[in-house]
């Protein structure tokens, strides 16, 4: 008669054998999480390679940095001091009908797994790819719908779908689809609004990452955004997407109340162990040009609380981004008690930004 102890050993051995089978059969896939070069080649037909934007995504704690080149796009961000960065924060730029060929990494020294999630609007592909430290991940996003028709110009959200700390829900970006030349047509804007409204009322109901669209037909539109207690404009991350007419004179009012409480990353512990509002950030409006270069469109202003910051520009570029478009370092360090033993919560955070699409 077999004893209970023998049954336990038999069951344990059986589990070990099953685990070994799983490891052996899946090991070749472990180091190609999210796809591999062969998958990417399959998803991007060789005949349209000139329409590929080669995109490198580095996942940091709470932000993505994105470098792009090819297909007429070369990522370059001109900072207020005149220096340049060869990447964007939480932003991808693409023309309708192009492919984003994404190679993704977790930054060196990072231990948390990230995720790249691009939900369906009217695009052909859904992207849901784990970004595992020490590995290289691949994914493709096609700026076209399931029928292959180029996607409408507009701003489409992407985000981290992996919990990596209390601020993970702020790790949200936009794929900004702009025309090869000229401005988005009224028909393209209507297709964009229709697709977004469908998302708002179906798969993405109540989703704060699906930015609302506000159309302004005035020749002198006044755009106003107000930060809420969670450091988001108009309860949306990113903030609202405005549509204005080409060559209109645009006034942008940005209002940020004095932050308080630990739910607002602008109230920062990073210096003294006592929370205080960040004062060294710059707010501005930036033009996004057809080749992907981003330049200041107005005079940058150092962040002011409880005071409207006003910017005026003429809508010459195909799109604009507004607000704080580069991150601040946040460190939750109540009374200086954060350390490896008690726990740490730190990373780069940005949420107070949004886009303007120019219709012509």
C-alpha positions, 0 to 999 in steps of 0.5 A, spaced: 500 500 500 502 506 498 503 511 503 501 518 503 508 521 503 509 517 497 503 520 494 506 527 496 513 525 493 510 522 486 505 528 485 511 533 487 515 529 482 510 529 477 509 537 477 517 538 476 517 534 470 511 538 467 515 544 469 521 542 466 517 540 459 514 547 459 521 550 460 524 546 455 518 548 450 518 555 451 525 557 452 526 559 445 520 564 446 522 567 452 528 572 449 523 574 444 517 577 448 513 581 444 515 578 437 522 578 434 525 581 427 521 575 423 515 577 426 516 585 424 518 583 417 512 579 416 507 585 419 511 590 414 511 588 407 517 589 404 514 593 398 512 599 403 519 599 407 519 607 405 513 608 409 516 605 415 518 610 421 524 606 425 522 607 432 526 606 439 522 606 445 525 606 452 521 605 458 523 609 464 519 609 471 513 613 469 515 615 462 517 613 455 522 616 451 521 615 443 527 616 438 524 616 431 527 616 424 525 614 417 519 615 413 520 623 413 520 623 420 526 625 424 525 626 432 528 632 435 526 636 440 528 643 441 528 645 448 527 653 451 534 654 452 536 652 445 539 645 446 536 639 442 534 632 444 534 626 439 527 624 442 520 625 445 517 624 451 511 620 451 510 622 444 510 618 437 509 622 430 507 618 424 504 620 417 497 617 415 499 610 412 505 609 415 508 603 420 511 604 426 516 599 427 518 599 434 524 596 438 523 597 446 527 596 452 527 597 459 532 602 461 539 600 464 538 598 471 531 598 471 528 592 475 520 593 473 517 590 467 513 595 463 508 595 458 506 598 451 499 598 450 496 601 444 488 600 444 484 600 438 481 606 435 480 605 428 487 602 427 489 595 424 493 593 430 492 593 437 499 593 441 500 589 447 507 588 449 511 587 455 517 590 456 522 586 460 528 588 463 534 586 460 530 583 453 529 587 447 521 587 445 518 588 438 512 591 435 508 594 429 503 599 429 500 601 422 497 608 421 491 605 417 484 601 419 483 594 418 481 595 410 488 598 409 485 605 409 490 611 412 488 613 419 485 620 420 490 625 422 489 626 430 492 624 437 491 617 439 493 615 446 498 609 448 500 607 455 503 602 460 499 597 461 503 594 467 503 596 474 510 599 476 508 603 482 503 608 484 504 613 478 504 608 473 497 611 470 500 617 468 505 613 464 501 615 458 503 618 451 500 620 444 501 617 437 500 624 433 498 623 426 500 629 422 499 629 414 505 629 410 504 636 408 499 641 408 494 641 414 489 636 416 482 636 411 475 637 414 474 630 412 480 627 416 478 631 422 471 628 422 473 621 421 478 622 427 472 625 431 467 619 429 473 614 431 474 617 437 467 618 439 466 611 438 471 609 442 468 614 448 462 610 447 464 603 447 471 600 448 474 606 452 468 608 456 470 613 461 477 612 460 481 618 462 486 616 457 482 617 451 483 625 450 477 629 449 476 633 442 474 640 442 473 644 435 474 651 435 472 655 428 474 662 430 479 666 427 482 668 434 480 662 438 482 662 446 483 655 448 483 654 456 485 648 460 485 647 468 489 642 472 485 638 477 488 636 484 491 630 480 495 634 476 491 632 469 488 638 464 480 637 464 480 630 467 484 627 461 491 625 461 494 627 456 489 633 456 484 635 451 486 635 443 484 642 440 482 643 433 484 650 430 484 653 423 490 654 419 493 661 420 488 663 426 491 667 431 491 662 437 491 664 445 492 659 450 491 660 457 494 654 462 492 655 469 495 650 474 492 651 482 497 650 487 498 643 488 497 640 495 496 632 497 500 626 495 496 625 489 499 631 486 506 629 483 507 637 483 507 637 490 514 634 491 518 631 496 525 630 492 529 636 496 527 636 503 523 630 505 517 635 506 512 636 500 513 643 496 510 645 489 515 644 484 518 651 481 523 649 476 519 647 470 517 651 464 510 651 461 510 653 453 506 651 446 511 647 441 510 647 434 510 640 431 513 640 424 512 635 418 519 632 419 517 631 426 522 637 429 518 640 435 520 647 436 518 653 441 512 656 438 511 662 444 516 664 449 517 659 455 514 661 462 516 658 468 511 655 472 506 659 476 501 657 480 494 660 481 495 665 475 493 664 468 499 663 463 498 666 457 501 664 450 499 666 443 501 663 436 499 663 429 497 656 427 502 655 421 505 648 423 500 642 422 500 640 430 502 643 437 503 640 443 502 645 450 503 645 457 509 641 460 512 636 455 518 634 459 518 630 466 520 632 473 523 627 477 518 625 483 521 622 490 516 620 495 520 621 501 516 623 507 520 626 513 526 623 509 524 616 511 525 613 504 530 608 503 531 601 500 529 598 507 522 602 508 521 602 501 522 608 495 517 611 490 521 615 485 521 616 478 520 621 472 512 624 471 509 628 466 501 629 465 500 636 464 500 636 456 496 636 450 495 637 443 493 642 438 491 639 431 491 644 425 485 644 420 486 647 413 
